[in-house]
Amino acid sequence: MPFLKILIVLTVAAAPLLATLCFLMLYRKWQARDGRRSPIANKRIHGAGEQLRKRIDDHDERIIQGITSLVFIGPYLLAFWALLQIDLQHLRFGFKEVLLLVAFVAMTLWAASRIVVHGNRRRDALQGLRAELYTAQELNRLQAQGCVVFHDVPADGFNLDHVIIGPAGVYAVETKSFRKPRAADGKSQFKVTYDGVWLAFPNFRTDQPSQQARQQADWLRRHLQQALGQPIPVKPALALPGWWIDAPMIPKDGVRAFNPAGRGACFMAELRNEAPLEPATIALITQALALRYTPES
């Protein structure tokens, strides 16, 4: 009987842990059910201090594991000891037990919903972060062509992903990341058609990214005019890392969509028919944007 009692107690104690592991496995499978993948999943992203960040993240994870163990080991062992003191032969399931069971189910459902909601948001945020880091890594190469590159510029209630300042003008670059659909016929799954407003992906269409890029460029143009007291043209651009962009001739005042890989961003450093920005003007614009990085931002 003591062995059977210990076995029952161990089963009851291990049940929440096993249920949690099963839930996490099912959640991972549910996340991967559509087969969509990041278009830059195999791209190497190395910013300053990348290896140190990985080490810090690893140490943070281990610290959280230790803190979690300290928080739960006491109550868990106490509950295990209390279960051993219960006489299973005289155990009755009454009103109090029903209340405890209802509370347990409610708290479990609440915790599961938090995991699902914030797990999905974290996945989307992580995908966006990787896209911005990859785009920033590629845009930084423009500095060798005489451009000044800003990232994550604080604006009024939002941030500008990237700003490029050079002799060819000022560009406000918005980065968007869209997962590839389930692989079917190869390269067509990487291709997006762009007409200057609408992006036609293999499985959906949207004009929100181009509209957002234009609005943010308009904000930057107004801000620079207010800060410098002179009109500064700002051109909107839309970075789609990992996608092959099929675009006809975009109007001169339209939003340019590009893949930042390789020489995809070099158009922002190339002079065409427009008059180049003077070095003094570039310096003033650079100073105006540098002032946006306040301690509060």
C-alpha positions in Angstrom: 0.0 0.0 0.0 2.8 2.6 0.8 4.3 1.9 -2.6 0.9 2.4 -4.3 0.4 5.6 -2.4 3.8 6.9 -3.4 3.1 6.0 -7.0 -0.3 7.9 -6.9 1.3 10.9 -5.3 4.1 10.9 -7.9 1.6 10.7 -10.7 -0.5 13.6 -9.3 2.7 15.7 -8.8 4.1 15.0 -12.3 0.7 15.5 -14.1 0.9 19.3 -14.3 4.5 19.1 -15.7 3.6 16.5 -18.3 0.5 18.4 -19.2 2.6 21.6 -19.7 5.2 19.7 -21.9 2.4 18.3 -24.0 0.7 21.7 -24.4 4.0 23.3 -25.5 4.6 20.5 -28.0 1.1 20.9 -29.4 1.6 24.7 -29.5 4.8 24.4 -31.5 3.1 22.1 -34.0 0.2 24.5 -34.3 2.5 27.4 -35.0 4.2 25.5 -37.8 0.9 24.2 -39.3 0.8 26.6 -42.2 4.4 25.8 -43.3 5.3 29.5 -43.7 8.9 30.4 -43.3 11.0 33.6 -42.8 12.5 34.7 -46.1 15.8 35.5 -44.3 15.9 32.3 -42.1 19.3 31.3 -43.6 20.8 34.8 -43.7 23.6 35.6 -41.3 23.0 38.7 -39.2 26.0 40.0 -37.3 25.7 43.4 -35.6 28.1 44.9 -33.2 28.5 42.6 -30.1 26.4 39.8 -31.7 28.3 37.0 -29.9 28.1 38.9 -26.6 24.4 39.3 -27.0 24.0 35.6 -27.6 26.1 34.8 -24.5 24.0 37.3 -22.4 20.8 35.8 -23.7 22.0 32.3 -22.7 23.0 33.5 -19.2 19.6 35.3 -18.9 17.8 32.0 -19.8 19.8 30.1 -17.2 19.2 32.7 -14.5 15.4 32.6 -15.2 15.6 28.8 -14.9 17.3 29.2 -11.5 14.8 31.8 -10.3 11.9 29.6 -11.4 13.3 26.6 -9.6 13.7 28.7 -6.4 10.1 30.0 -6.6 8.5 26.6 -7.2 10.7 24.1 -5.4 9.4 25.0 -1.9 5.7 24.9 -2.6 6.1 21.9 -4.9 7.9 19.8 -2.2 5.5 21.0 0.5 2.5 19.9 -1.7 4.3 16.6 -2.3 4.7 16.1 1.5 1.1 17.0 2.1 -0.1 14.5 -0.4 1.8 11.8 1.4 0.0 12.6 4.6 -3.4 12.1 3.1 -5.2 8.8 3.8 -6.4 7.9 0.3 -8.9 5.4 1.7 -10.9 8.2 3.5 -10.5 10.8 0.8 -13.8 12.3 -0.2 -14.5 14.7 -3.2 -16.7 17.5 -1.9 -17.7 21.1 -2.5 -14.2 22.5 -1.6 -12.5 20.1 -3.9 -14.8 21.1 -6.7 -13.9 24.8 -6.1 -10.2 24.0 -6.2 -10.6 22.0 -9.4 -12.6 24.9 -11.0 -9.9 27.3 -9.9 -7.2 25.0 -11.3 -8.9 24.7 -14.6 -9.5 28.5 -14.9 -5.9 29.3 -14.0 -4.6 26.7 -16.5 -6.8 28.2 -19.3 -5.7 31.7 -18.4 -2.0 30.7 -18.5 -2.4 28.8 -21.7 -4.1 31.8 -23.4 -1.2 34.0 -22.3 1.3 31.6 -23.8 -0.6 31.5 -27.1 -1.3 35.2 -27.4 2.2 36.4 -26.4 3.9 33.5 -28.1 2.4 34.6 -31.4 3.2 38.2 -30.8 6.8 37.3 -29.8 7.2 35.3 -33.0 6.0 38.2 -35.1 8.2 40.7 -33.2 11.2 38.4 -33.5 10.7 38.1 -37.3 10.4 41.9 -37.6 13.6 42.3 -35.5 15.6 39.9 -37.7 14.3 41.7 -40.8 15.4 45.1 -39.4 18.8 43.9 -38.3 19.4 42.3 -41.7 18.3 45.4 -43.5 20.5 47.6 -41.2 23.5 45.3 -41.9 23.1 45.8 -45.6 22.3 49.5 -45.5 25.4 50.2 -43.4 27.5 49.3 -46.5 26.2 52.6 -48.0 28.6 54.5 -45.6 31.4 53.4 -47.9 29.7 55.4 -50.6 29.5 58.6 -48.6 26.1 58.1 -47.0 25.1 58.7 -43.4 22.9 55.9 -42.0 20.5 56.1 -39.1 18.5 53.3 -37.6 15.4 53.3 -35.4 15.0 57.1 -35.4 12.5 58.2 -32.7 9.6 60.2 -34.2 6.3 61.4 -32.8 4.8 58.2 -31.3 6.6 55.9 -33.7 10.1 55.1 -35.1 11.6 55.4 -38.5 13.3 52.1 -39.2 16.1 53.6 -41.2 17.1 57.0 -42.7 19.8 57.3 -45.4 21.4 60.7 -46.0 23.7 61.3 -48.9 24.5 63.4 -52.0 21.6 61.6 -53.8 19.1 62.8 -51.2 17.3 61.7 -48.0 15.5 58.4 -47.9 13.1 57.2 -45.2 13.2 53.4 -45.3 10.5 51.2 -43.9 11.3 47.5 -43.4 8.6 44.8 -43.7 8.9 41.1 -43.2 6.4 38.6 -44.6 6.8 34.9 -44.2 7.0 32.8 -47.3 4.0 30.5 -48.0 4.3 26.8 -48.0 6.9 25.8 -50.7 5.2 24.6 -53.9 7.0 25.5 -57.2 10.2 27.0 -55.9 11.1 30.6 -56.8 7.6 31.8 -57.3 7.1 31.5 -53.6 9.8 34.2 -53.2 8.3 36.6 -55.7 6.2 39.7 -55.0 4.7 41.9 -57.7 4.7 45.7 -56.9 2.9 48.4 -58.9 4.0 51.4 -56.8 1.1 51.0 -54.3 0.0 47.4 -54.0 2.2 44.4 -53.1 1.0 41.2 -54.6 2.5 38.2 -52.6 1.8 34.6 -53.7 -1.0 34.3 -51.2 -2.3 37.9 -50.5 -2.2 41.5 -51.5 -1.7 44.7 -49.4 -1.0 48.4 -49.8 -0.4 49.1 -46.1 3.4 49.0 -46.2 3.7 51.5 -49.1 1.2 53.8 -47.5 3.1 53.6 -44.2 6.4 54.3 -45.9 5.0 57.4 -47.6 3.4 58.7 -44.4 6.7 58.3 -42.5 8.6 60.1 -45.3 6.1 62.9 -45.1 6.6 63.2 -41.4 10.4 63.3 -41.8 10.1 66.0 -44.6 8.0 68.2 -42.3 10.3 67.7 -39.3 13.4 68.6 -41.3 11.7 71.7 -42.7 10.8 72.8 -39.2 14.2 72.0 -37.8 16.3 73.5 -40.6 14.0 76.2 -41.9 14.3 75.0 -45.5 12.5 72.4 -47.6 14.3 69.0 -47.7 12.9 66.5 -50.1 12.5 63.0 -48.5 12.0 59.9 -50.6 10.1 56.9 -49.3 11.5 53.4 -49.7 10.3 50.0 -48.7 12.7 47.2 -47.8 11.5 43.6 -48.3 14.4 41.4 -47.3 14.4 37.9 -48.8 11.9 38.6 -51.6 12.3 38.9 -55.3 10.5 42.0 -56.3 8.9 42.3 -59.8 8.2 46.0 -60.3 7.5 48.0 -63.4 8.7 51.6 -63.7 7.8 53.3 -60.5 6.8 57.0 -60.7 9.5 59.4 -59.6 7.5 60.4 -56.5 6.5 56.8 -55.8 7.6 54.5 -53.0 10.6 52.4 -54.1 10.5 48.8 -53.0 13.7 46.9 -52.9 15.5 43.8 -51.5 18.5 45.2 -49.4 20.7 42.2 -50.2 23.8 42.7 -52.3 23.6 45.9 -54.3 19.8 46.2 -53.8 20.2 49.4 -51.7 22.8 51.1 -53.9 20.3 53.3 -55.7 20.1 55.5 -52.6 23.8 56.4 -53.0 23.7 57.0 -56.8 23.2 60.4 -58.3 21.0 60.6 -61.4 19.6 63.8 -62.8 18.8 65.6 -59.5 21.1 68.2 -57.9 23.3 66.7 -55.2 22.9 67.7 -51.6 25.6 70.0 -50.4 27.9 68.7 -47.6 26.8 71.5 -45.3 23.2 70.5 -45.8 24.0 66.8 -45.1 25.7 67.9 -41.9 22.7 69.9 -40.8 20.3 67.0 -41.5 22.6 64.6 -39.7 22.6 66.9 -36.6 18.8 67.3 -36.7 18.3 63.5 -36.7 21.0 62.9 -34.0 19.0 65.2 -31.7 16.0 62.9 -31.9 17.9 60.3 -29.8 17.0 61.7 -26.4 17.5 59.7 -23.2 13.7 59.3 -22.9 13.4 57.7 -26.4 
